[in-house]
Amino acid sequence: MASPIVATALPPRDRETSLTKDDRLDLRVWFRLLTCATHIERSVRQGLRGEFGITLPRFDLLSQLDRAEEGLTMGELSRRLMVTNGNVTGLIDRLVTEGLVARTPSPHDRRAQVVSLTPAGKQAFEAMIPKHQDFIAERFQGIARAELAELHRLLGKLKTSFEARESQTEKRKDEK
């Protein structure tokens, strides 16, 4: 009698699986970081949409305003969120309509507007914070605290390396 065929589940593919051991380690690390970031972002996006009906960009904007009690100009929001002024304007328009943020003229520049959370916006954002933290904590459940601390340390070292490199590049540009 023939033995039954048993299907085995293959591990999910990620970006770095297409690279062989002979490929550059720096590329494999980059792809692994990208894959992990994508998984976390997808989870947070789905969680925020499911729980609160809000997009991640809108949550990020509310988060920036929550940190700035006096509010932020549209330009400063664009810089902090690393998006164009047009993207921020569209987000702000919708949040104003929903009563979560308010726009007021800047006391220092007649051309600028200062955006700040309304009391309703502050209340809504504060309700989202614990769930947002839970969405992220769930993604890291399989990693021991000491391992997370080591990962955090190593990523900090990587970030410092990037910043030093960018600083050197800017310095060279200024010298030309």
KOLBATOR-108474 format. One record per residue: residue in three letters; x, y, z of N, C-alpha, C, O, CB in turn. Coordinates in pm, whole numbers, plus 50000, padded with zeros to 5 digits. Atoms other than C-alpha are relative to their C-alpha. Glycine has a CB too. Layout:
N
ALAXYZXYZXYZXYZXYZ ...
END
This chain:
176
MET500854988350000500005000050000500905012450000501895012950072499035000050122 ALA499194987850013501355034349906499785008950121498685009650176499655007749870 SER500134990849886502075059150183499345012949953499565017449840501405003050065 PRO500694987750040499905090250181500995011549985502025012150053498915003750103 ILE499174988150020501395122550056499575010450103498395013750114499865005649854 VAL500294990149898501635147750335500545013549952501735014949921500624995950138 ALA499584986650040501725184250241500655007050117500115007150228498805008349947 THR499354992349894504165204650440499965014749963500135018449847501474995250022 ALA500074985650025503835241750477501415005549982502315002850061499285007250117 LEU498724993450023506675261350331500035013050079499005019550096500235002649848 PRO499934987349929507955290850529499665011449904499975010549785501405002250064 PRO500344989050089506655323850395501265006449942502275007650010499175010650073 ARG498854993650066508975340650144500065014650042499035021250061499904998849844 ASP499834985749980510395374250219501085004849904501674996749832500365003350148 ARG499124994250101512605397550022501414994350004502064993149900500075014850017 GLU498615004549994515885383850150500174985449961501314981149943500555002350137 THR499845014150036515155347350062500474998249856500994987649821498694992750019 SER499565001350139515905354349697501515002049987502065000049879499265009949912 LEU498554998250003519505362149788500694987450050500204980850142500415012250085 THR499255011849954522055334549825500995004050107501225015950132500734993349882 LYS499024997349896524615331250101501205007649948501895014450024500454987050063 ASP498864993150058527205344749861499735014849977500665022549950500384993549870 ASP500324986050021525345377549827500445008550118500755003350225498505001749976 ARG499524990849898526305407950026499105000150122497885001150112500095014049942 LEU500735000049873525295406950391499265013250021498155013250074500964997450117 ASP500674987249982524485444150388498665000349926497695005849977500905011349950 LEU501275000550074521815438050121498994990950069497804994150075500254995149857 ARG500915009249931520365408550310499425006550126498245004950156500744987150038 VAL500484992949880520135429550628498995010649959497935011850021501175006450078 TRP500924989650047518525458250435498644993949964497604999050006500595007349879 PHE501265006350039515915435050283499244994550121498024995250125500264988849900 ARG500675005149880515205419050619499375011450080498255010150128501004992250089 LEU500574988349931514715453250782498755004949928497745008049991501045011350008 LEU501144995550079512405463350499498814990750016497674995350031500395000949852 THR501085009949983510395431250530499345001550137498125001650148500554985849982 CYS500544998649865510015435350906499195012950013498105012850069501144999750104 ALA500704987249993509045472050875498664999349926497665004849972500875011249942 THR501235001450078506465463250610498964992050078497784995750079500304993149866 HIS500945008049919504905436450833499415008350114498205007950137500714987650057 ILE500484991949888504685460151129499055010849950497985012850008501185006350077 GLU500844989250052503285488550922498644994749954497615000949981500715007049884 ARG501265005950046500655466050762499084996850118497884999650114500284987149918 SER500775003449881499545453751104499405012550066498235012750103500874992550100 VAL500474987649938499295489051245498925006549914497915011149966501175009850021 ARG501014994350091497415501450936498664992950015497624999350030500484999149854 GLN501235007749988494885473250960499345002150135498125003350145500294985149978 GLY500544998149866494485477651333499345013650017498235014550069501094998450104 LEU500574986649987493925515151318498725001549918497755007449964501015010649957 ARG501204999150084491465511951031498854992050062497714996750067500314994949858 GLY501055008449942489585483451199499435005350130498225004850151500534986450023 GLU500444995249869489415498651548499435014149998498475017150069501164999550096 PHE500354985849992489095535651471499595006149867499195017849862501155007650054 GLY500364994550131488405539651098500935011349957500515020649889498585004950001 ILE499044989450032491565560651063501194994049925501574982549948500475007350128 THR498825004550074494505557950826501275002850081501265011150171500075006949861 LEU498724997949933498115555850940500525014349979501005020350075501034989849949 PRO499554986250015499005589750782499235009850089499825019250143499885004349856 ARG500794991149913496155606350973500404998150146500495007850221498484997349982 PHE499545002649864497255589251296501345006850024501555013050128500124984850025 ASP498674993949987500845600851237499895015250013500625021350091500884996449880 LEU500204985649992499645636551182499475004050139499965013650199499045004749890 LEU500534997249866497595635951504501094998350105501155005950202498814990650031 SER498915002449906500635621951684500965011850004501395015950111500754987249962 GLN499124988450004502815650851568499375012050070500045019250144500345003749854 LEU500694988849936500205676051680499874997950150499915007650227498615001949938 ASP500105002949857499835658652016501295003950072501265007950188499684985150023 ARG498704996649941503555664752079500265014950001501185019550069501114992949924 ALA499784985650013503255701751993498775007450051497865010449973500325004049852 GLU501174993849939500825718252233499635013349935498455016749924500245002150147 GLU500264987050062501215752152062499614998749853499305008649788501215009050012 GLY500345002550139500505735951723501225000949910502315004349955498955009949953 LEU498925000050099502615733651409499505006549873498325005749839500514985649972 THR500384994650131502655751951080499894988349902500384977349927501055010749949 MET500155010250103501735732750769501384995549951501614983649929499155005249882 GLY498665003350045505375734550656500744991150098501424981650058500795012549976 GLU499345008349899506645720350984499404986050003500134976250018499895006650140 LEU500635013250007504105692150965500544992249880500844980349893498465001349991 SER499465006650120505295684150611501404994750026501704983249992500035009849882 ARG498635004549971508915682550728500014988450098500744978650078500835011750056 ARG500005010649899508145661251031499454986849946499924976149982499195004350120 LEU500615012250057505985636950834500724995449873500434984649821498535002549969 MET499235003050121508395637550537499104997749879499284988249803500884987850022 VAL500915000250115505615644050285499885014149944500365023750005498594994450040 THR500164986850062504715672550053498945008250072498105002950144499634998549851 ASN501024991249943502705702750161498604996249950497624997150024500315014849964 GLY501305004050055499925690749930499394988250073498184987950097500144996649854 ASN500515011649924499645657650115499485004350136498434999650181501104989450016 VAL500414995349868499445675650449498705008049990497815006550074501115008750064 THR501204991850016496835700150320498764991249989497744994050052500135008949876 GLY501155009150014494525671750214499634993350131498454992250165500294989549896 LEU500265006249871494905654250548499365009850098498385006650166501294994450060 ILE500514989749909494315686350742498575003649966497735004850055500895012649995 ASP501374996550041491225695250538498994990050054497964993950108499905000649846 ARG500935010349953489585662050625499894999950153498804998250208500454986249951 LEU500025000049853490585663950993499285012350055498645011650160501434999450055 VAL500744987949960489225699651018498514997349986497735000450076500425012349913 THR501415003250024485925687850867499444990950109498294992250149499834993449862 GLU500435009349895485775660151128500095006150140499684999850238500854987449994 GLY499914993349871486485685051408501164995250087501154997650208498734998150074 LEU498885005249921489755668251515501175009750008501955009250103500474986949940 VAL498954989849998492105696951426499405013549961498335014349901501184996249905 ALA500424986450035491825734551388501195007249937502355004649969499475007850125 ARG498994991550063493705759451171499785014350048498665019350051499944999249843 THR500074985949962494515794451294501155007449932502195001449903500065001850156 PRO498894992450060496595822251140501205000450095501045001450217499545014449965 SER498784999349920500195822651258500185014250052500015023849977501244995749917 PRO499774986449947500935851951491501325006149948501535018249959500024999650153 HIS498684995450045504445854251337500105001849849500995008849801501064990250045 ASP499924999550146503715850450965498584999649944497894989549956500874988249943 ARG501374999250051500505861750798499694989649894498524986149873499755013749944 ARG500225009950108501015836550516499834985950054499344977249982501175000349902 ALA500005013549944501245806450749498784997750090498215006950147501294997550080 GLN501065004149908498595787350940500584990250100501454982150067498804993649923 VAL499595009249896499105769251267498884989850019497714993450032500325007550135 VAL500965010949984497395735551303500184994250139501304992050184500194988949889 SER499935005949866496535721551644498814990650021497804991449950500015011150109 LEU501095009149966494405694251797498885007750069499125016650149500514988650091 THR501154995049925490915703351908499854991050123500484980450129498695000149912 PRO500245009149887489705689252241499484986349953499864976050009498995006450098 ALA500505012750054487815662752040501134992049937501184979849950498875002449897 GLY498855006750061491005654951846500914994150104501404982950089500775009649913 LYS499155004849890493015651652167499364987750065500064977950092500215011150107 GLN500715011249939490385628452316500054987749908500294976549954498545003950030 ALA499985011250095490215607052000501404993949992501554981749992499545004649860 PHE498635005150009494015604451976500384992450126500984981750118500995011649977 GLU499685006849874494375595152343499354986350009499904977250072499575008650119 ALA500665013250002491895566652289500744990349909500694978249930498545001449954 MET499275008450095494055553752002501354995350052501824984650014500205007549870 ILE498635002949957497405553852183500164985850057501064978650013500435010150104 PRO499795013449944496955522052393499844988849896500584979049898499034997550114 LYS500205010250103495645502152095501184999949902501634989349861498685002449925 HIS498834999050089498475514751873501184992950064501904985449998500345014949971 GLN498915006749929500955503352136499804984850001500764977349986500105005350145 ASP500315014450002499215469352151500294994049863500844983049854498534997550037 PHE499755005250136499395465351770501494997349982501884987149924499505010049893 ILE498565001650015503155470151785500534989350093501364981150052500715013350026 ALA499545010049903503685449352100499724985849949500534976849969499335002250137 GLU500355013150054501915420051932501024995149899501304983149892498625000449936 ARG499015003750101504485420351652501324995450060502084988249996500255011849907 PHE498725003349936507355416551899499874989350108500814987150184500625012550059 GLN500245009649893505835389652123500984988450002501294983350109498604994649988 GLY499125011750005508185362052006501465003050030502304994150017499904993949866 ILE498614996249976511345381052100500165003950146499395011850200500425011849906 ALA499734997149858512785382252452500395014750017500945020949926501114990750054 ARG499694985949972513205416352614501495003149981501845013549926499585003550144 ALA498564997750017517005412852622500375000449852501235008349812500814988950072 GLU499744999950144516985405052249499505013149937500155018749849499334987949931 LEU500514987250050514805435652182500955011350037501205020349956498605002850056 ALA499064989649957517235456952382501254999749912501765010249874500384998050149 GLU498825001250086520155443552177499695004849858500515011749797500504985549998 LEU500414995450132518275449351852499905015349998500355021849903498654993749959 HIS500124985449989517475484851964501385006550002501615016649936499225003850128 ARG498644994849993521135490752047500674999649862501285009349819500834992150103 LEU499375001550131522315477551711499375009349896500085015049813499884985549952 LEU500654990950094519735497451517500405014550030500505022649938498474998450007 GLY499514986749964520835528351710501385002549943501695013449894500025001750151 LYS498654999050057524395521651601499915002049848500665009949791500844987250033 LEU500204998550144523205517951241499525014149967500005020249872499004989549949 LYS500534986650022521245550351263501115010550015501215019749934498855002950098 THR498894990749979524275568751402500964999749882501465010149839500754996650130 SER499135001450115526365555151116499415007249878500135014249806500224985149967 PHE500674993250111523815567550861500115015250015500435022349920498524995849991 GLU499984985649976523655601951021501405005849981501555016749926499505003150141 ALA498624995450018527455605051027500335000749851500965010249805501004990650073 ARG499755000350145527615595450660499305011749930499885018349845499524986549939 GLU500744988950058524915620750570500655013350033500705022449950498544999850048 SER499344987849958526715647550768501275002449918501545013749878500344999250150 GLN498794998950081529965640450581499655004249857500345012549798500774986749999 THR500434996750136528135642150248499595014749992499965021749897498834990949956 GLU500424986049999526535675550339501205009350014501245019949951499005002550113 LYS498814991949979529885689050456500785001449868501265012249835500904993750110 ARG499324999550129531465679850121499285009049900499915016249823500144986049942 LYS500784991450089528635697149934500245014650033500385023049944498504996650011 ASP499794986149958529135728750140501405005049962501595016949938499795001350151 GLU498634996250033532865728550064500185002949851501135009749813500954989050042 LYS499894997950145532265728649689499505013449956499545016549837499254989449927 
END
